[in-house]
Amino acid sequence: MKGRISKIGSYAISSSIRDQHQQPCISCTTFNILAPIYKRLSHKDQSLRESDNRAYWLGRNHRIIDWLLYERSSIICLQEFWVGNEELVNLYEKRLGDAGYLSYKLGRTNNRGDGLLTAVHKDYFRVVNSRDLLFNDCGDRVAQLLHVELVPPYSQYDAHQEVLIVNTHLLFPHDSTLSIVRLQQVYKILQYVESYQKEVNLSPMPIILCGDWNGSKRGHVYKFLRSQGFVSSYDTAHRYTDSDAHKWVSHRNHRGNICAVDFIWLLNPNRYRKLLKTSWSEAVFGMFRYLLRRASLTAEDAFAFLKTDNDGDHITFMGFCETLRQLNLTGHCNGLTTKEIKDLWTQADIDGNGLLDYKEFQQRIWNQTWSEQRDAEDGEAKEKLRSVSSLDRLDRSHVAVPALGGKKRERGT
């Protein structure tokens, strides 16, 4: 179909594979390679990092590159790339360049030392444009956008088949206040992609979002992207559903849990999409609703809670704001902005009379269809992810696993 990507995956898909209609196939790898400045070498001495030992980090990164070149994916998206070390940067640029890749790097803000690297192979793509997105938030997170065009023979079915590629690394939810920041980061990415498409007057085209999302399929970020029509390419290829959160693993985190947090999202242009602002509001209300239900409130109790001290049969804007504050969604530097709060209120106030009655509360806040399953991203990490002690016997920094073309890894951020 014109303007679609029919096959994409993160596991080892050969570039010669074709589907039943003989359409070209591209492959994609996303991989958090664990920056040496974060990789701990000793449990006893937490200050000892791999960056202190050149032989260790150099050898590990040579092995990573060996694996990347063996896989030879059309697209490579790396996170925790040590942009602060010139030798390592030159190593990747030289070896990837010699193998035919065009690479782009971006460091996190405030000189954090690590960042992103995105590379595309010249046999598959011509780079039309590249953009950097700085979130300027508490996590100093960033994202890269590459606008590429397929080259012959991969463009034989569409002379001007273009694709937008995004690489990012979301904040880890160290505490519950950061869950809203993660949603904001994804919202910024989608807003930026949308504005870029308008700025350069692009027709609808496939969008690929790659990265370490630091959250599982049970989380608000996952549901937000699904509501925008994105599909997880790895799940699609393996015919997994949204509820199959336990079927694959891409990451062992610093808490010793293993989970699936690295995704390659694909949006084909003919998929129905809600308005972005609508999906954003639903995502925040999903978090809002979860917090209320976690307190074992019924719908009537929750409505009364939002009314605060109001004796009427409606919720006022002031009561709404106070509830957001009590739920820890505002009132701190990582909370919702004034504009975001007003946008939420506008979405909830269906008739626009400046008040929320019980019917509006039910329709916009309480009875949305999103699942209320818990993600580990709420900061308390009560979801019991499976731990595999045998991983302790492996060099986790370079053990390949099929999930998302990545590897089991031990991370410090």
C-alpha positions as CSV (number, residue, x, y, z in Angstrom):
1,M,0.0,0.0,0.0
2,K,1.3,3.4,-0.9
3,G,2.9,5.3,1.9
4,R,3.0,2.3,4.3
5,I,5.7,0.3,5.9
6,S,4.6,-3.3,5.6
7,K,7.3,-4.9,7.7
8,I,9.5,-3.5,10.4
9,G,11.0,-5.2,13.5
10,S,13.7,-5.0,16.0
11,Y,14.7,-8.6,16.1
12,A,17.1,-10.0,13.5
13,I,15.2,-9.4,10.3
14,S,17.3,-9.8,7.2
15,S,17.0,-6.9,4.7
16,S,16.4,-9.5,2.0
17,I,13.2,-10.7,3.6
18,R,10.0,-9.9,1.7
19,D,6.4,-10.3,2.5
20,Q,3.8,-12.1,0.5
21,H,3.4,-9.1,-1.9
22,Q,7.2,-8.9,-2.4
23,Q,7.4,-5.5,-0.7
24,P,10.8,-4.3,0.5
25,C,11.5,-4.8,4.2
26,I,13.5,-2.5,6.5
27,S,14.7,-3.4,10.0
28,C,15.4,-1.4,13.1
29,T,17.4,-1.9,16.3
30,T,16.9,0.1,19.5
31,F,19.4,-0.5,22.2
32,N,20.3,1.2,25.5
33,I,24.1,0.5,25.6
34,L,24.6,1.6,29.2
35,A,27.0,4.6,29.3
36,P,30.3,3.7,31.0
37,I,29.8,6.6,33.4
38,Y,26.7,4.8,34.8
39,K,28.0,1.2,34.7
40,R,29.0,0.1,38.2
41,L,31.9,-2.4,38.4
42,S,31.5,-3.3,42.1
43,H,28.6,-3.8,44.4
44,K,30.9,-3.0,47.3
45,D,32.3,0.3,45.9
46,Q,29.4,2.0,44.2
47,S,31.6,4.9,43.1
48,L,33.7,2.6,40.9
49,R,32.5,3.0,37.3
50,E,33.4,1.4,34.0
51,S,34.5,4.9,32.7
52,D,37.5,4.6,35.1
53,N,38.8,1.6,33.2
54,R,39.5,2.3,29.5
55,A,40.1,-1.4,28.7
56,Y,36.7,-2.4,30.1
57,W,34.6,0.2,28.3
58,L,36.5,0.1,25.1
59,G,36.3,-3.7,24.9
60,R,32.6,-3.7,25.7
61,N,31.7,-1.1,23.1
62,H,33.8,-2.8,20.4
63,R,31.6,-5.9,21.1
64,I,28.5,-3.8,20.9
65,I,29.5,-2.4,17.5
66,D,30.5,-5.9,16.3
67,W,27.0,-7.1,17.1
68,L,25.3,-4.0,15.5
69,L,27.3,-4.6,12.3
70,Y,26.5,-8.3,12.3
71,E,22.8,-7.5,12.6
72,R,23.1,-4.7,10.0
73,S,19.8,-3.1,10.7
74,S,18.5,-0.4,8.4
75,I,18.0,1.9,11.4
76,I,20.0,1.9,14.6
77,C,18.9,3.9,17.7
78,L,21.1,3.9,20.7
79,Q,20.5,5.4,24.1
80,E,23.0,6.2,26.9
81,F,25.6,6.9,24.2
82,W,28.7,8.4,25.9
83,V,28.8,11.7,24.0
84,G,31.2,13.1,26.6
85,N,34.1,10.8,25.5
86,E,35.7,11.8,22.2
87,E,37.4,8.5,21.8
88,L,34.2,6.5,22.1
89,V,32.3,8.9,19.8
90,N,35.0,8.6,17.1
91,L,35.0,4.8,17.5
92,Y,31.2,4.6,16.7
93,E,31.3,7.2,13.9
94,K,34.3,5.5,12.3
95,R,33.1,2.0,12.4
96,L,29.5,2.7,11.6
97,G,30.6,5.1,8.8
98,D,32.9,2.5,7.3
99,A,29.9,0.1,7.2
100,G,27.8,2.6,5.3
101,Y,25.8,4.3,8.1
102,L,25.1,8.0,8.5
103,S,25.1,8.8,12.2
104,Y,23.7,11.7,14.3
105,K,24.4,12.2,18.0
106,L,22.8,14.4,20.6
107,G,23.8,14.9,24.2
108,R,21.5,15.4,27.1
109,T,21.1,19.0,28.4
110,N,23.2,20.3,31.4
111,N,26.3,18.3,30.3
112,R,25.0,15.0,31.7
113,G,27.6,13.1,29.7
114,D,25.4,10.7,27.8
115,G,22.8,11.0,25.1
116,L,21.5,9.5,21.9
117,L,22.9,8.2,18.6
118,T,20.8,7.5,15.6
119,A,22.2,5.9,12.5
120,V,20.6,5.0,9.1
121,H,22.2,2.9,6.4
122,K,22.9,4.6,3.1
123,D,21.7,1.6,1.2
124,Y,18.2,2.2,2.5
125,F,17.8,5.9,3.2
126,R,18.7,9.4,2.1
127,V,18.5,11.8,5.1
128,V,16.3,14.8,4.2
129,N,16.5,16.6,7.5
130,S,17.4,16.1,11.1
131,R,16.2,17.9,14.2
132,D,17.0,17.9,17.9
133,L,14.3,18.2,20.6
134,L,15.4,19.4,24.0
135,F,12.8,18.7,26.7
136,N,14.5,21.1,29.2
137,D,12.9,19.2,32.1
138,C,14.1,17.8,35.4
139,G,15.6,14.7,33.7
140,D,17.6,16.7,31.0
141,R,16.1,14.3,28.4
142,V,16.2,14.8,24.7
143,A,15.0,13.3,21.4
144,Q,16.2,13.1,17.8
145,L,14.0,13.3,14.7
146,L,15.3,12.1,11.3
147,H,13.3,12.8,8.2
148,V,14.5,10.2,5.7
149,E,13.6,9.0,2.2
150,L,13.9,5.4,0.9
151,V,16.4,4.9,-1.9
152,P,16.2,2.4,-4.8
153,P,15.6,-0.5,-4.8
154,Y,13.6,0.0,-1.6
155,S,11.7,2.8,-3.0
156,Q,10.6,1.0,-6.2
157,Y,7.0,0.9,-5.2
158,D,6.9,4.6,-4.2
159,A,9.4,7.0,-5.8
160,H,9.2,9.3,-2.8
161,Q,8.5,7.1,0.2
162,E,9.5,9.1,3.3
163,V,9.6,8.1,6.9
164,L,10.0,10.1,10.2
165,I,12.3,8.4,12.8
166,V,12.4,9.5,16.4
167,N,14.9,8.2,19.0
168,T,14.5,9.0,22.7
169,H,15.1,7.8,26.3
170,L,12.4,8.7,28.8
171,L,12.9,9.5,32.4
172,F,12.9,6.6,34.9
173,P,10.1,7.0,37.4
174,H,12.1,7.1,40.6
175,D,9.1,8.4,42.4
176,S,5.4,8.9,41.7
177,T,5.7,12.6,40.8
178,L,7.8,11.7,37.7
179,S,5.0,9.6,36.0
180,I,3.4,12.8,34.8
181,V,6.8,14.0,33.5
182,R,7.1,10.9,31.4
183,L,3.7,11.6,29.8
184,Q,4.7,15.2,29.2
185,Q,7.9,14.0,27.4
186,V,5.9,11.8,25.0
187,Y,3.4,14.6,24.5
188,K,6.2,16.9,23.6
189,I,7.6,14.4,21.1
190,L,4.2,14.0,19.4
191,Q,3.6,17.7,19.3
192,Y,7.0,18.3,17.8
193,V,6.5,15.6,15.1
194,E,3.1,17.2,14.3
195,S,4.5,20.7,14.1
196,Y,7.4,19.5,11.9
197,Q,5.0,17.9,9.5
198,K,3.0,21.1,9.2
199,E,6.1,23.3,9.0
200,V,7.5,21.5,5.9
201,N,4.1,20.7,4.5
202,L,4.5,16.9,4.6
203,S,1.9,14.4,3.5
204,P,0.9,11.7,5.9
205,M,3.8,9.2,6.2
206,P,5.0,6.4,8.5
207,I,6.4,7.4,11.8
208,I,8.8,5.2,13.8
209,L,9.4,6.0,17.5
210,C,12.4,4.1,19.0
211,G,14.0,4.1,22.4
212,D,14.1,3.1,26.0
213,W,10.7,4.1,27.4
214,N,11.5,3.1,31.0
215,G,7.9,1.8,31.3
216,S,6.0,-1.4,30.6
217,K,2.9,-2.3,28.5
218,R,0.8,-1.7,31.6
219,G,1.8,2.0,31.9
220,H,0.2,5.3,31.0
221,V,2.8,6.0,28.3
222,Y,2.1,2.8,26.5
223,K,-1.6,3.5,26.5
224,F,-1.1,7.0,25.4
225,L,0.8,5.9,22.3
226,R,-1.7,3.2,21.6
227,S,-4.5,5.7,21.7
228,Q,-2.7,7.6,19.0
229,G,-2.6,4.6,16.7
230,F,0.9,3.5,17.3
231,V,1.6,-0.3,17.4
232,S,4.6,-2.0,19.0
233,S,6.4,-3.6,16.0
234,Y,7.8,-6.5,18.0
235,D,4.4,-7.4,19.5
236,T,2.8,-7.1,16.0
237,A,5.4,-9.4,14.4
238,H,4.9,-12.0,17.2
239,R,1.1,-11.5,17.3
240,Y,1.2,-10.5,20.9
241,T,-1.6,-8.5,22.4
242,D,-1.6,-5.5,24.7
243,S,-2.1,-7.9,27.6
244,D,0.9,-10.0,26.8
245,A,3.3,-8.0,29.0
246,H,5.0,-11.1,30.2
247,K,5.9,-12.6,26.8
248,W,9.2,-10.9,26.2
249,V,12.0,-9.1,28.1
250,S,14.4,-6.4,27.0
251,H,15.9,-5.1,30.2
252,R,17.1,-5.8,33.7
253,N,16.9,-2.6,35.7
254,H,18.9,-1.4,38.6
255,R,16.3,-2.8,41.0
256,G,17.0,-6.4,39.7
257,N,13.8,-6.7,37.8
258,I,13.5,-7.8,34.2
259,C,10.8,-6.3,32.0
260,A,10.0,-5.1,28.5
261,V,10.6,-1.4,28.3
262,D,12.4,-0.9,24.9
263,F,9.9,-0.4,22.1
264,I,9.9,0.4,18.4
265,W,6.6,2.0,17.7
266,L,5.1,2.3,14.2
267,L,2.3,4.5,13.0
268,N,1.2,3.9,9.4
269,P,-0.5,7.0,7.9
270,N,-3.9,5.4,7.2
271,R,-4.5,4.6,10.8
272,Y,-7.2,6.5,12.5
273,R,-5.8,9.0,15.1
274,K,-7.6,10.9,17.8
275,L,-6.7,14.6,18.2
276,L,-3.4,14.7,20.1
277,K,-4.8,17.0,22.8
278,T,-7.7,14.5,23.3
279,S,-5.4,11.6,23.7
280,W,-3.2,13.6,26.1
281,S,-6.2,14.5,28.3
282,E,-7.4,10.9,28.3
283,A,-3.9,9.8,29.4
284,V,-3.8,12.3,32.3
285,F,-7.3,11.5,33.3
286,G,-6.3,7.8,33.3
287,M,-3.6,8.6,35.8
288,F,-6.0,10.8,37.7
289,R,-8.6,8.0,37.8
290,Y,-6.1,5.4,38.9
291,L,-5.0,7.5,41.8
292,L,-8.6,7.9,42.9
293,R,-9.4,4.2,42.6
294,R,-6.2,3.3,44.4
295,A,-7.8,5.0,47.4
296,S,-10.8,2.7,47.0
297,L,-13.1,5.5,46.2
298,T,-16.4,4.8,44.4
299,A,-17.6,7.1,41.6
300,E,-19.8,8.9,44.1
301,D,-17.0,9.3,46.6
302,A,-14.6,10.5,43.9
303,F,-17.1,13.1,42.7
304,A,-17.6,14.3,46.2
305,F,-13.8,14.5,46.7
306,L,-13.4,16.7,43.6
307,K,-16.2,19.0,44.8
308,T,-13.9,19.7,47.8
309,D,-15.9,22.2,50.0
310,N,-18.5,23.0,47.4
311,D,-22.0,22.2,48.6
312,G,-23.5,22.1,45.1
313,D,-24.0,19.3,42.7
314,H,-21.0,20.2,40.5
315,I,-17.2,20.5,40.5
316,T,-15.7,24.0,40.1
317,F,-12.4,24.8,38.4
318,M,-10.9,25.6,41.8
319,G,-12.0,22.3,43.2
320,F,-10.5,20.5,40.2
321,C,-7.2,22.3,40.7
322,E,-7.2,21.5,44.4
323,T,-7.8,17.8,43.7
324,L,-4.9,17.7,41.2
325,R,-2.7,19.2,44.0
326,Q,-3.8,16.7,46.5
327,L,-3.1,13.8,44.1
328,N,0.4,15.3,43.7
329,L,-0.1,16.0,40.0
330,T,0.6,19.7,40.6
331,G,2.2,21.9,43.2
332,H,5.8,20.9,42.5
333,C,8.3,21.6,39.7
334,N,7.5,18.4,37.9
335,G,3.7,18.8,37.9
336,L,1.2,19.8,35.3
337,T,1.6,23.3,33.9
338,T,-1.1,26.0,34.1
339,K,-1.9,25.6,30.4
340,E,-2.1,21.8,30.7
341,I,-4.5,22.1,33.6
342,K,-6.7,24.5,31.6
343,D,-6.6,22.1,28.6
344,L,-7.8,19.3,30.9
345,W,-10.6,21.3,32.3
346,T,-11.7,22.3,28.8
347,Q,-11.8,18.6,27.7
348,A,-13.8,17.7,30.8
349,D,-16.3,20.6,30.7
350,I,-18.3,19.2,27.8
351,D,-21.0,21.9,27.7
352,G,-18.6,24.7,28.4
353,N,-20.5,26.2,31.3
354,G,-17.5,26.4,33.6
355,L,-18.7,23.6,35.9
356,L,-18.5,19.8,35.8
357,D,-21.7,18.0,36.7
358,Y,-21.8,14.3,37.6
359,K,-22.6,13.2,34.0
360,E,-19.5,15.0,32.7
361,F,-17.4,13.6,35.5
362,Q,-18.6,10.1,34.6
363,Q,-18.0,10.5,30.9
364,R,-14.7,12.3,30.9
365,I,-13.0,11.1,34.0
366,W,-14.4,8.1,35.6
367,N,-15.7,5.8,32.9
368,Q,-13.0,5.9,30.2
369,T,-12.1,2.6,28.8
370,W,-8.4,2.5,29.5
371,S,-7.2,-0.4,31.6
372,E,-6.4,0.4,35.2
373,Q,-3.5,-2.1,35.4
374,R,-0.5,-0.8,37.3
375,D,2.8,-0.1,35.7
376,A,6.1,-0.2,37.6
377,E,6.5,3.4,36.6
378,D,4.6,4.8,39.5
379,G,7.8,4.9,41.5
380,E,6.7,2.5,44.3
381,A,7.4,-0.4,42.0
382,K,4.8,-2.6,43.6
383,E,4.3,-4.6,40.4
384,K,6.3,-7.8,40.9
385,L,8.4,-8.2,37.8
386,R,10.1,-11.5,37.4
387,S,13.7,-11.7,38.5
388,V,16.0,-14.2,36.9
389,S,19.0,-15.0,39.1
390,S,20.8,-16.8,36.3
391,L,21.4,-13.4,34.6
392,D,23.9,-12.7,37.4
393,R,26.2,-15.3,35.8
394,L,26.2,-13.5,32.4
395,D,28.0,-10.5,31.2
396,R,24.8,-8.6,30.8
397,S,26.5,-5.8,28.9
398,H,26.7,-7.8,25.7
399,V,24.4,-10.8,25.9
400,A,22.1,-10.6,22.9
401,V,18.5,-11.4,23.2
402,P,15.9,-11.4,20.4
403,A,13.6,-8.9,22.1
404,L,13.8,-5.6,20.2
405,G,17.2,-6.3,18.8
406,G,18.5,-5.3,22.2
407,K,20.3,-7.0,25.0
408,K,19.7,-7.8,28.7
409,R,21.6,-5.0,30.5
410,E,22.3,-3.6,33.9
411,R,21.6,0.1,34.1
412,G,22.3,2.8,36.6
413,T,19.9,5.5,35.4
